[in-house]
Amino acid sequence: MNIAILGTGNIGSTLGKKWAKAGHTVYFGVRNPQKPEVQELINTLGANAHAVSLEQAIKAGEVVLFAIPGNAMDETITANASALSGKIIIDAANKISSPVIDSFATFTAQVPTAKLYRAFNNYGWENFETPLPGSDLFYCGTDGESRKAVETLIADIGLNPVYLGGTDQVGLVDSILKLWFALSSGQKMGRHLAFKVLT
Ligand SMILES: NC(=O)c1ccc[n+]([C@@H]2O[C@H](COP(=O)([O-])OP(=O)(O)OC[C@H]3O[C@@H](n4cnc5c(N)ncnc54)[C@H](OP(=O)(O)O)[C@@H]3O)[C@@H](O)[C@H]2O)c1
């Protein structure tokens, strides 16, 4: 798959490294593609990784992962709304200090044709770098063919995808982050903490 990853911080670089190594082509969308840390990142990944502007990455990606600060989301979505049209979008960003931490309202208003998913927002990045064997990842979003792509990308990180339903379940996916924080930080169980559904 061609994947646009907006942001090369903890989340963008961790997921991007794994997807490039799994054989996907990753276009990191960054404000300054020449930044030494960004160049170092793509050099370690070889031909499967590119550093380009946010606009160029969105154009190149069939899937677009948002891994930028929550407070940059609304402006970035609005500025790139027409290029995002029809794409598979994964919102991994958290508006930590806001009552609603996802950006689904903005995506729905600005990019109504997108296939919209909420994933990779409710664990710390350590669980993407080295997942504990058998860990589940709860996600939600548009039902249909595009779900297969999202599930493939979750599996390529080493996690088991657990679908919680359509875009109306975004609040439930976000509430898992609260549970994760309550245990990892509140109960001092550590950031390398993940969940597993038993049936
Ligand atoms: N850290 C975690 O464990 C974790 C887990 C789940 C979800 N998240 C969420 O994922 C997102 C990224 O977190 P992170 O820890 O990876 O952050 P980070 O390490 O601080 O990286 C942020 C990235 O976003 C870029 N960026 C900053 N402001 C931007 C803007 N206005 N427009 C475009 N790009 C911008 C930065 O690039 P520059 O070099 O240009 O500044 C950097 O590449 C956040 O929304 C966070 O809440 C984080």
The ligand as an SDF file (V2000), in Angstrom:
LIG
                    3D

 48 52  0  0  0  0  0  0  0  0999 V2000
    3.1810    9.4750   22.0070 N   0  0  0  0  0  0  0  0  0  0  0  0
    2.2870    8.4810   22.1140 C   0  0  0  0  0  0  0  0  0  0  0  0
    2.5410    7.4320   22.7510 O   0  0  0  0  0  0  0  0  0  0  0  0
    0.9530    8.6160   21.4240 C   0  0  0  0  0  0  0  0  0  0  0  0
    0.0720    7.5190   21.4150 C   0  0  0  0  0  0  0  0  0  0  0  0
   -1.1360    7.5860   20.7180 C   0  0  0  0  0  0  0  0  0  0  0  0
   -1.4760    8.7620   20.0440 C   0  0  0  0  0  0  0  0  0  0  0  0
   -0.6250    9.8420   20.0870 N   0  0  0  0  0  0  0  0  0  0  0  0
   -1.0310   11.0650   19.3730 C   0  0  0  0  0  0  0  0  0  0  0  0
   -0.3200   11.0670   18.1350 O   0  0  0  0  0  0  0  0  0  0  0  0
    0.0170   12.4040   17.7670 C   0  0  0  0  0  0  0  0  0  0  0  0
    1.5280   12.4870   17.6060 C   0  0  0  0  0  0  0  0  0  0  0  0
    2.1290   12.1840   18.8550 O   0  0  0  0  0  0  0  0  0  0  0  0
    3.7120   12.0200   18.9510 P   0  0  0  0  0  0  0  0  0  0  0  0
    3.9990   11.5530   20.3290 O   0  0  0  0  0  0  0  0  0  0  0  0
    4.2200   11.2430   17.7950 O   0  0  0  0  0  0  0  0  0  0  0  0
    4.1630   13.5470   18.8180 O   0  0  0  0  0  0  0  0  0  0  0  0
    5.6210   14.1390   18.5440 P   0  0  0  0  0  0  0  0  0  0  0  0
    6.6490   13.1010   18.8620 O   0  0  0  0  0  0  0  0  0  0  0  0
    5.6710   15.4360   19.2550 O   0  0  0  0  0  0  0  0  0  0  0  0
    5.6210   14.3840   16.9560 O   0  0  0  0  0  0  0  0  0  0  0  0
    4.7490   15.2890   16.3850 C   0  0  0  0  0  0  0  0  0  0  0  0
    5.0000   15.3720   14.8900 C   0  0  0  0  0  0  0  0  0  0  0  0
    4.0460   16.2760   14.3290 O   0  0  0  0  0  0  0  0  0  0  0  0
    4.7390   17.2870   13.5780 C   0  0  0  0  0  0  0  0  0  0  0  0
    4.0170   18.5510   13.7230 N   0  0  0  0  0  0  0  0  0  0  0  0
    3.9560   19.3420   14.8240 C   0  0  0  0  0  0  0  0  0  0  0  0
    3.1550   20.4010   14.5910 N   0  0  0  0  0  0  0  0  0  0  0  0
    2.7070   20.2820   13.3060 C   0  0  0  0  0  0  0  0  0  0  0  0
    1.8660   21.0620   12.4770 C   0  0  0  0  0  0  0  0  0  0  0  0
    1.3130   22.2090   12.9180 N   0  0  0  0  0  0  0  0  0  0  0  0
    1.6400   20.6420   11.2110 N   0  0  0  0  0  0  0  0  0  0  0  0
    2.2100   19.4970   10.7550 C   0  0  0  0  0  0  0  0  0  0  0  0
    3.0220   18.7080   11.4900 N   0  0  0  0  0  0  0  0  0  0  0  0
    3.2640   19.0990   12.7540 C   0  0  0  0  0  0  0  0  0  0  0  0
    6.1330   17.3350   14.1460 C   0  0  0  0  0  0  0  0  0  0  0  0
    6.9870   17.7660   13.1130 O   0  0  0  0  0  0  0  0  0  0  0  0
    8.0180   18.9820   13.2010 P   0  0  0  0  0  0  0  0  0  0  0  0
    9.3550   18.3430   13.1800 O   0  0  0  0  0  0  0  0  0  0  0  0
    7.7090   19.7630   11.9590 O   0  0  0  0  0  0  0  0  0  0  0  0
    7.7270   19.7460   14.4740 O   0  0  0  0  0  0  0  0  0  0  0  0
    6.3750   15.8700   14.5080 C   0  0  0  0  0  0  0  0  0  0  0  0
    6.8300   15.1530   13.3830 O   0  0  0  0  0  0  0  0  0  0  0  0
   -0.5290   13.3120   18.8710 C   0  0  0  0  0  0  0  0  0  0  0  0
   -1.7800   13.8080   18.4890 O   0  0  0  0  0  0  0  0  0  0  0  0
   -0.6720   12.3610   20.0710 C   0  0  0  0  0  0  0  0  0  0  0  0
   -1.6980   12.7680   20.9630 O   0  0  0  0  0  0  0  0  0  0  0  0
    0.5810    9.7840   20.7410 C   0  0  0  0  0  0  0  0  0  0  0  0
  1  2  1  0
  2  3  2  0
  2  4  1  0
  4  5  1  0
  4 48  2  0
  5  6  2  0
  6  7  1  0
  7  8  2  0
  8  9  1  0
  8 48  1  0
  9 10  1  0
  9 46  1  0
 10 11  1  0
 11 12  1  0
 11 44  1  0
 12 13  1  0
 13 14  1  0
 14 15  2  0
 14 16  1  0
 14 17  1  0
 17 18  1  0
 18 19  2  0
 18 20  1  0
 18 21  1  0
 21 22  1  0
 22 23  1  0
 23 24  1  0
 23 42  1  0
 24 25  1  0
 25 26  1  0
 25 36  1  0
 26 27  1  0
 26 35  1  0
 27 28  2  0
 28 29  1  0
 29 30  1  0
 29 35  2  0
 30 31  1  0
 30 32  2  0
 32 33  1  0
 33 34  2  0
 34 35  1  0
 36 37  1  0
 36 42  1  0
 37 38  1  0
 38 39  2  0
 38 40  1  0
 38 41  1  0
 42 43  1  0
 44 45  1  0
 44 46  1  0
 46 47  1  0
M  CHG  2   8   1  16  -1
M  END
$$$$
